[in-house]
């Protein structure tokens, strides 16, 4: 737990450097991964997924961070779309998240914390709304001391990217069968202009296994019906 606390603190400090501009309002997001091309290495990037990593020494001292980049879909780092891990509700394709095994510091005993996320900017339109991040998940091949969490996070770009909310769901010891999970955040006026992220975090060392499977991801106002829309257009506006 001490390792997780230290890792979380660094993630809070280093999580994202993208400027808060170009968004209209919080938008629903829904993804079952069936419409993405499993063989396309840019499939997750094109759907708006981003990555960031923090690296800690064997004593959990902070070494460095890297990102933000578009999320890969190559099976070696952070995440991948996979086939055949679902049941009837999950369909043919699922998302799996894990550590960055391309990082050679695994062999040096470093702990590699990977973050996969979607992000938007909070506007006045969302004040008073409660937004729910829901998903289905099952245990992959994760082994001790690897850990995994789902999260909602808010970051203040006008205050050194300080983390103002970090709401998590522990995924390290979930069932090997699919179950539903959710976390939520109520938007207050103090969050206007801040970055809001939803996503998944994995921590591993020495190339230890760290995989968790996810599917049927939704981000919606509490009580609303999920729609198949994404934040991709909003994310593209950051780079125009």
C-alpha positions as CSV (number, residue, x, y, z in Angstrom):
1,X,0.0,0.0,0.0
2,X,2.9,2.4,0.7
3,X,4.2,1.8,-2.8
4,X,0.8,2.6,-4.3
5,X,0.5,5.8,-2.2
6,X,3.9,7.1,-3.4
7,X,3.0,6.1,-7.0
8,X,-0.3,7.9,-6.8
9,X,1.3,11.1,-5.4
10,X,3.7,11.2,-8.4
11,X,0.9,10.5,-10.8
12,X,-0.9,13.4,-9.3
13,X,2.1,15.7,-9.9
14,X,3.0,14.5,-13.4
15,X,-0.2,13.3,-15.0
16,X,-0.8,15.6,-17.9
17,X,0.7,18.6,-19.7
18,X,-2.0,19.2,-22.5
19,X,-3.4,22.7,-22.4
20,X,-7.0,23.2,-21.3
21,X,-8.5,24.7,-24.5
22,X,-10.9,23.9,-27.2
23,X,-13.7,22.1,-25.4
24,X,-17.4,23.1,-25.4
25,X,-18.7,21.0,-22.4
26,X,-18.4,17.6,-20.9
27,X,-19.6,15.0,-23.4
28,X,-20.8,11.5,-22.9
29,X,-18.4,8.7,-24.0
30,X,-19.3,5.1,-24.7
31,X,-17.1,2.3,-26.0
32,X,-17.5,-1.5,-26.4
33,X,-14.5,-1.8,-28.7
34,X,-16.4,-3.8,-31.3
35,X,-16.2,-1.0,-33.8
36,X,-12.4,-0.6,-33.5
37,X,-10.1,-2.4,-35.8
38,X,-8.1,-4.8,-33.6
39,X,-5.2,-5.0,-36.0
40,X,-4.8,-1.2,-36.3
41,X,-2.0,0.0,-34.1
42,X,-3.6,3.5,-34.0
43,X,-7.1,2.3,-33.1
44,X,-7.0,3.5,-29.5
45,X,-5.2,6.7,-30.3
46,X,-7.9,7.5,-33.0
47,X,-10.6,6.9,-30.4
48,X,-9.0,9.6,-28.1
49,X,-7.1,7.4,-25.6
50,X,-3.9,8.9,-24.2
51,X,-1.1,7.6,-22.1
52,X,1.4,8.8,-19.5
53,X,3.9,6.9,-17.4
54,X,5.8,7.5,-14.1
55,X,8.9,5.5,-13.2
56,X,10.1,4.8,-9.7
57,X,13.3,3.2,-8.4
58,X,13.3,0.0,-6.4
59,X,12.9,2.1,-3.2
60,X,10.0,4.0,-4.9
61,X,12.0,7.2,-5.3
62,X,10.7,9.1,-8.3
63,X,12.9,8.8,-11.4
64,X,11.1,10.3,-14.3
65,X,7.8,10.5,-16.3
66,X,7.0,10.4,-20.0
67,X,4.0,11.3,-22.2
68,X,1.5,12.5,-23.0
69,X,1.2,10.3,-26.1
70,X,-1.5,8.6,-28.1
71,X,-2.3,5.2,-26.8
72,X,-0.6,2.2,-28.6
73,X,-2.4,-0.9,-29.7
74,X,0.6,-3.2,-30.2
75,X,0.6,-5.5,-27.2
76,X,3.9,-4.4,-25.8
77,X,3.1,-1.2,-23.8
78,X,0.2,0.2,-21.8
79,X,-2.8,-1.3,-23.6
80,X,-4.2,-3.4,-26.5
81,X,-7.5,-4.4,-28.0
82,X,-7.8,-8.2,-27.7
83,X,-10.2,-10.8,-29.0
84,X,-12.0,-13.6,-27.2
85,X,-11.8,-12.6,-23.5
86,X,-15.5,-11.6,-23.2
87,X,-18.8,-13.3,-22.6
88,X,-22.2,-12.5,-24.1
89,X,-22.3,-8.9,-22.9
90,X,-18.7,-8.2,-23.9
91,X,-18.8,-9.3,-27.5
92,X,-15.7,-10.3,-29.4
93,X,-13.3,-7.5,-28.5
94,X,-12.1,-6.1,-25.2
95,X,-9.4,-3.7,-23.8
96,X,-6.5,-5.0,-21.8
97,X,-4.2,-2.6,-19.8
98,X,-0.8,-3.4,-18.4
99,X,2.7,-1.9,-17.7
100,X,5.0,-0.6,-20.4
101,X,7.2,-3.6,-21.1
102,X,9.1,-1.7,-23.7
103,X,10.7,0.2,-20.8
104,X,14.1,-1.4,-20.1
105,X,14.1,0.0,-16.5
106,X,11.9,-3.0,-15.6
107,X,15.1,-5.0,-15.6
108,X,16.7,-2.5,-13.2
109,X,14.0,-3.1,-10.6
110,X,12.1,0.1,-11.4
111,X,8.4,0.3,-10.9
112,X,6.6,1.4,-14.1
113,X,3.3,3.1,-13.5
114,X,1.2,3.4,-16.7
115,X,-1.9,5.6,-17.1
116,X,-4.4,5.2,-19.9
117,X,-7.1,7.8,-20.1
118,X,-9.6,9.9,-21.9
119,X,-9.8,13.6,-21.0
120,X,-12.1,16.7,-21.3
121,X,-12.3,20.1,-19.9
122,X,-15.0,21.0,-17.3
123,X,-17.2,24.0,-18.2
124,X,-20.0,25.9,-16.4
125,X,-22.6,23.8,-18.3
126,X,-21.8,20.9,-16.1
127,X,-22.0,22.5,-12.6
128,X,-24.2,20.5,-10.3
129,X,-24.1,17.4,-12.5
130,X,-22.9,14.0,-11.3
131,X,-20.9,12.2,-13.9
132,X,-20.5,8.4,-13.7
133,X,-17.6,6.4,-15.1
134,X,-18.9,2.8,-15.4
135,X,-17.3,-0.3,-17.0
136,X,-17.1,-4.0,-16.8
137,X,-13.8,-5.7,-15.9
138,X,-12.2,-9.1,-15.1
139,X,-8.9,-10.1,-13.7
140,X,-6.1,-10.8,-16.2
141,X,-2.7,-12.2,-15.5
142,X,-1.7,-9.7,-12.8
143,X,0.7,-11.0,-10.1
144,X,2.1,-9.5,-6.9
145,X,3.5,-6.9,-6.5
146,X,1.7,-5.5,-9.5
147,X,-1.4,-3.3,-8.9
148,X,-4.2,-1.9,-10.9
149,X,-6.8,0.9,-10.4
150,X,-9.6,2.7,-12.4
151,X,-9.9,6.4,-11.8
152,X,-11.6,9.7,-12.2
153,X,-9.1,12.6,-11.9
154,X,-9.3,16.3,-12.1
155,X,-6.3,18.6,-12.7
156,X,-6.0,22.3,-12.4
157,X,-3.8,23.7,-15.2
158,X,-3.8,27.2,-13.6
159,X,-2.3,25.8,-10.4
160,X,0.7,23.8,-11.5
161,X,-1.5,20.9,-12.7
162,X,-2.4,20.1,-9.1
163,X,-4.7,17.2,-8.7
164,X,-8.0,18.4,-7.2
165,X,-9.8,15.0,-7.3
166,X,-8.5,11.5,-7.5
167,X,-11.3,8.9,-7.2
168,X,-10.2,5.3,-7.6
169,X,-11.6,1.8,-7.8
170,X,-9.1,-0.9,-6.8
171,X,-8.9,-3.6,-9.6
172,X,-5.9,-5.6,-8.4
173,X,-7.8,-8.4,-6.8
174,X,-11.1,-8.4,-8.7
175,X,-12.8,-11.6,-9.9
176,X,-11.6,-13.7,-12.9
177,X,-15.2,-13.4,-14.2
178,X,-16.8,-10.2,-15.6
179,X,-18.4,-7.8,-13.2
180,X,-19.7,-4.2,-13.3
181,X,-17.9,-1.3,-11.6
182,X,-18.5,2.5,-11.4
183,X,-17.1,5.6,-9.8
184,X,-18.6,9.1,-9.9
185,X,-17.8,12.8,-9.5
186,X,-20.2,15.7,-8.9
187,X,-19.1,18.9,-10.7
188,X,-18.9,22.0,-8.6
189,X,-18.0,25.6,-9.8
190,X,-14.4,25.2,-8.5
191,X,-13.8,22.6,-11.2
192,X,-14.6,24.9,-14.1
193,X,-11.7,25.1,-16.5
194,X,-10.0,22.0,-15.0
195,X,-9.0,18.8,-16.9
196,X,-11.2,15.8,-16.1
197,X,-9.7,12.3,-16.9
198,X,-11.3,8.9,-16.8
199,X,-9.0,5.9,-17.1
200,X,-7.0,2.9,-15.9
201,X,-3.6,2.7,-14.0
202,X,-1.2,-0.3,-13.8
203,X,2.0,-0.5,-11.7
204,X,4.6,-3.3,-12.2
205,X,8.3,-4.1,-11.9
206,X,10.8,-6.7,-13.2
207,X,8.4,-7.4,-16.2
208,X,5.9,-9.0,-13.8
209,X,2.4,-9.6,-15.3
210,X,-0.1,-6.8,-14.7
211,X,-3.0,-7.2,-17.1
212,X,-6.7,-6.3,-16.4
213,X,-9.5,-6.7,-19.0
214,X,-12.1,-3.9,-19.5
215,X,-15.2,-3.5,-21.7
216,X,-18.5,-1.6,-22.1
217,X,-17.0,1.7,-20.9
218,X,-19.4,4.5,-20.3
219,X,-19.1,8.1,-19.0
220,X,-22.4,9.8,-18.6
221,X,-24.5,12.1,-16.4
222,X,-26.0,10.1,-13.6
223,X,-29.4,8.7,-14.6
224,X,-28.9,9.2,-18.4
225,X,-28.9,6.6,-21.0
226,X,-25.5,5.7,-22.5
227,X,-24.9,6.7,-26.1
228,X,-22.2,5.6,-28.5
229,X,-20.4,9.0,-28.7
230,X,-16.7,9.8,-28.1
231,X,-14.6,12.8,-27.2
232,X,-12.4,12.4,-30.2
233,X,-13.5,15.6,-31.9
234,X,-12.9,17.5,-28.7
235,X,-9.4,16.0,-28.3
236,X,-8.5,16.9,-31.9
237,X,-9.3,20.5,-31.2
238,X,-6.4,20.7,-28.8
239,X,-3.9,20.3,-31.7
240,X,-5.5,22.7,-34.2
